[in-house]
């Protein structure tokens, strides 16, 4: 039986921070930036599909996961992993129940923790940086605020699937949720869940569990990094997470050049293409520091500006800016923060697949792309990951070629 693994992630940064866990273990990994179904000619070891389903209706998310899981069975994938957000945003209940039903298996093992990133589960309650989930930064998310800390209740907001917390039975019926608050516990859970490669597998969690996936037994050449990785860092940040805000402010305090995108004007449709060209040209002229930043933390934005499609519109403009910068052959390594922003950028750049190469820091991924302009590199991360010194330390790594 084939041992190929399919990973279904609800946003693009999550697709990469999960896929890279397998790439560094010797697996050939490809990330589809948009859900076009499973390619008929796919011959890699691991396929990651960005279902882009975090912000949609739960019934639509259910249908997407169900259809992909059914297709997977017909094309030879006997292992499916549903990547969930480490802050449990999005359609967790509907997507997990869809995978369980479509796969036709008795049990789906779910380990939402990632201890290395301070995401832990104790007695069925999820904690982020020591706080119950509903009291953490994810409770303040502008688009997907999370109001429930107990995982079985969170799942039952969208599904009546049976949920067991730390079941003693080897194969309980429904979704089996496991506590985890240390790397040692994660090792033990991974050994149990991934034990039999010949047996069909459905499991779920963030990148933490896949970090413990068995290494590839095939001999593979290490992916090489060619031209196009520069010593200066250009950051496009569409995240409004507090973690990202601290990283940007720390970099600015260390003399990074920073400009805010005029989000309020964009959302009110008052920012023209000419304004955007002028903004980019001015930025390129002024951005002479080793770290330069364009972000969306515009103080002029008010609640009434944040309409239903606000995230998509901001991501679209960030994508247009990324495309202009790359066309201008700017000699900086581009880093994109936030899943929506990353998707907007790769769409604008005509990128269909990404190849994760390595983690430059936990949750921060270096990926290779190919489009009509040629081959290039992006650094990506979710808004909620990393310490406040991250951007400065990444630039130092690029400068010292510590990659």
Secondary structure as GFF3:
##gff-version 3
##sequence-region A 1 403
A	DSSP	beta_strand	5	9	.	.	.	ID=ss1
A	DSSP	alpha_helix	12	23	.	.	.	ID=ss2
A	DSSP	beta_strand	29	32	.	.	.	ID=ss3
A	DSSP	beta_strand	46	50	.	.	.	ID=ss4
A	DSSP	alpha_helix	58	74	.	.	.	ID=ss5
A	DSSP	beta_strand	79	83	.	.	.	ID=ss6
A	DSSP	alpha_helix	92	103	.	.	.	ID=ss7
A	DSSP	beta_strand	107	111	.	.	.	ID=ss8
A	DSSP	three_ten_helix	115	117	.	.	.	ID=ss9
A	DSSP	beta_strand	119	122	.	.	.	ID=ss10
A	DSSP	beta_strand	125	128	.	.	.	ID=ss11
A	DSSP	beta_strand	131	132	.	.	.	ID=ss12
A	DSSP	three_ten_helix	133	135	.	.	.	ID=ss13
A	DSSP	three_ten_helix	137	140	.	.	.	ID=ss14
A	DSSP	alpha_helix	151	156	.	.	.	ID=ss15
A	DSSP	beta_strand	163	165	.	.	.	ID=ss16
A	DSSP	beta_strand	174	177	.	.	.	ID=ss17
A	DSSP	alpha_helix	183	193	.	.	.	ID=ss18
A	DSSP	beta_strand	201	205	.	.	.	ID=ss19
A	DSSP	alpha_helix	207	210	.	.	.	ID=ss20
A	DSSP	beta_strand	233	237	.	.	.	ID=ss21
A	DSSP	alpha_helix	242	253	.	.	.	ID=ss22
A	DSSP	beta_strand	257	260	.	.	.	ID=ss23
A	DSSP	alpha_helix	263	267	.	.	.	ID=ss24
A	DSSP	alpha_helix	273	286	.	.	.	ID=ss25
A	DSSP	beta_strand	291	295	.	.	.	ID=ss26
A	DSSP	three_ten_helix	303	305	.	.	.	ID=ss27
A	DSSP	alpha_helix	310	327	.	.	.	ID=ss28
A	DSSP	beta_strand	333	337	.	.	.	ID=ss29
A	DSSP	alpha_helix	339	348	.	.	.	ID=ss30
A	DSSP	beta_strand	353	361	.	.	.	ID=ss31
A	DSSP	beta_strand	364	371	.	.	.	ID=ss32
A	DSSP	beta_strand	374	381	.	.	.	ID=ss33
A	DSSP	alpha_helix	390	399	.	.	.	ID=ss34
###
